[in-house]
């Protein structure tokens, strides 16, 4: 009588511990590269540049004239300004961060050195995404807190639109991470980094002019997803709230599809190297 095949054993604790130590070593190495490459400068420009533009644009658009508006005109103005500031700055600065973090592997033969140490190019890209993502992900939280603090300091009397701000904050997080992942893969595949940076500039244009494109085109690139989460829009001279939750389903699809594509492409890079 033949015996039944035994079930595959679960990963041993030492192997899981080894994987965690390897990931920790990769992240530590990536942060060491960041300090050398001054990635913090680009990250600071993104964080502070969006804050500055979010405040500057409404100041020239009559922010102080509607402080007592019961419909919260100034909150709409600030959130729309935040959304516009991210569209104008994030695509190119995320491209710069991804390009700088990846270019060093091309110029210093880092792909081969990493593969020799047991981390293929795909795994290295995932480590870079995690390292940069830790910097990029909290930024919308800071921007949203800045909108709240500035609005209260300016004297806006209407209630703060928490649900609308939360929806915008989560959406910006996911879109920014999707753009970052795209640029990491593109920069890893291109030794000449002029093309990824050019794509970043094109992303700015797609973000800004996405609202005039046909609706179906907005789902084809991560940059045009910004147009799907616009918090408010002008109808004539009136600034009208848009549904804060209307684009979250689309953003969820972007997160799922983007994650699957990033993991699939980076796994393919590892298999190519093998």
ChimeraX attribute file (.defattr): number of C-alpha atoms within 10 A of each C-alpha:
attribute: neighborCount
match mode: 1-to-1
recipient: residues
	/A:1	3
	/A:2	4
	/A:3	5
	/A:4	6
	/A:5	6
	/A:6	6
	/A:7	6
	/A:8	6
	/A:9	6
	/A:10	6
	/A:11	8
	/A:12	9
	/A:13	9
	/A:14	9
	/A:15	10
	/A:16	11
	/A:17	11
	/A:18	12
	/A:19	12
	/A:20	12
	/A:21	12
	/A:22	15
	/A:23	18
	/A:24	13
	/A:25	13
	/A:26	20
	/A:27	20
	/A:28	14
	/A:29	14
	/A:30	21
	/A:31	17
	/A:32	11
	/A:33	16
	/A:34	19
	/A:35	11
	/A:36	11
	/A:37	15
	/A:38	13
	/A:39	19
	/A:40	15
	/A:41	13
	/A:42	19
	/A:43	20
	/A:44	14
	/A:45	15
	/A:46	22
	/A:47	21
	/A:48	15
	/A:49	17
	/A:50	25
	/A:51	20
	/A:52	15
	/A:53	18
	/A:54	25
	/A:55	20
	/A:56	13
	/A:57	18
	/A:58	19
	/A:59	14
	/A:60	9
	/A:61	11
	/A:62	12
	/A:63	19
	/A:64	14
	/A:65	11
	/A:66	17
	/A:67	19
	/A:68	14
	/A:69	13
	/A:70	12
	/A:71	14
	/A:72	18
	/A:73	21
	/A:74	27
	/A:75	28
	/A:76	22
	/A:77	25
	/A:78	25
	/A:79	25
	/A:80	21
	/A:81	23
	/A:82	27
	/A:83	23
	/A:84	20
	/A:85	21
	/A:86	25
	/A:87	25
	/A:88	20
	/A:89	21
	/A:90	28
	/A:91	28
	/A:92	23
	/A:93	21
	/A:94	26
	/A:95	28
	/A:96	22
	/A:97	23
	/A:98	29
	/A:99	26
	/A:100	20
	/A:101	26
	/A:102	28
	/A:103	19
	/A:104	15
	/A:105	18
	/A:106	17
	/A:107	11
	/A:108	10
	/A:109	11
	/A:110	16
	/A:111	21
	/A:112	16
	/A:113	13
	/A:114	16
	/A:115	17
	/A:116	10
	/A:117	10
	/A:118	12
	/A:119	20
	/A:120	22
	/A:121	26
	/A:122	25
	/A:123	20
	/A:124	26
	/A:125	26
	/A:126	21
	/A:127	21
	/A:128	24
	/A:129	25
	/A:130	17
	/A:131	19
	/A:132	26
	/A:133	16
	/A:134	12
	/A:135	15
	/A:136	20
	/A:137	17
	/A:138	13
	/A:139	21
	/A:140	23
	/A:141	16
	/A:142	15
	/A:143	22
	/A:144	20
	/A:145	13
	/A:146	16
	/A:147	22
	/A:148	20
	/A:149	11
	/A:150	15
	/A:151	20
	/A:152	16
	/A:153	9
	/A:154	13
	/A:155	13
	/A:156	22
	/A:157	17
	/A:158	18
	/A:159	11
	/A:160	16
	/A:161	14
	/A:162	12
	/A:163	12
	/A:164	18
	/A:165	22
	/A:166	16
	/A:167	18
	/A:168	25
	/A:169	22
	/A:170	15
	/A:171	27
	/A:172	24
	/A:173	18
	/A:174	19
	/A:175	23
	/A:176	24
	/A:177	23
	/A:178	20
	/A:179	22
	/A:180	27
	/A:181	27
	/A:182	22
	/A:183	25
	/A:184	26
	/A:185	23
	/A:186	20
	/A:187	26
	/A:188	26
	/A:189	15
	/A:190	15
	/A:191	17
	/A:192	14
	/A:193	20
	/A:194	12
	/A:195	14
	/A:196	25
	/A:197	23
	/A:198	12
	/A:199	16
	/A:200	23
	/A:201	18
	/A:202	14
	/A:203	25
	/A:204	21
	/A:205	16
	/A:206	24
	/A:207	25
	/A:208	18
	/A:209	13
	/A:210	20
	/A:211	16
	/A:212	10
	/A:213	12
	/A:214	9
	/A:215	13
	/A:216	7
	/A:217	11
	/A:218	20
	/A:219	17
	/A:220	11
	/A:221	16
	/A:222	24
	/A:223	25
	/A:224	25
	/A:225	25
	/A:226	26
	/A:227	23
	/A:228	18
	/A:229	24
	/A:230	22
	/A:231	25
	/A:232	23
	/A:233	15
	/A:234	9
	/A:235	8
	/A:236	7
	/A:237	7
	/A:238	10
	/A:239	15
	/A:240	16
	/A:241	19
	/A:242	15
	/A:243	15
	/A:244	20
	/A:245	16
	/A:246	13
	/A:247	20
	/A:248	17
	/A:249	11
	/A:250	16
	/A:251	23
	/A:252	13
	/A:253	12
	/A:254	21
	/A:255	18
	/A:256	11
	/A:257	13
	/A:258	20
	/A:259	15
	/A:260	11
	/A:261	14
	/A:262	20
	/A:263	17
	/A:264	13
	/A:265	14
	/A:266	20
	/A:267	18
	/A:268	14
	/A:269	20
	/A:270	18
	/A:271	12
	/A:272	11
	/A:273	14
	/A:274	8
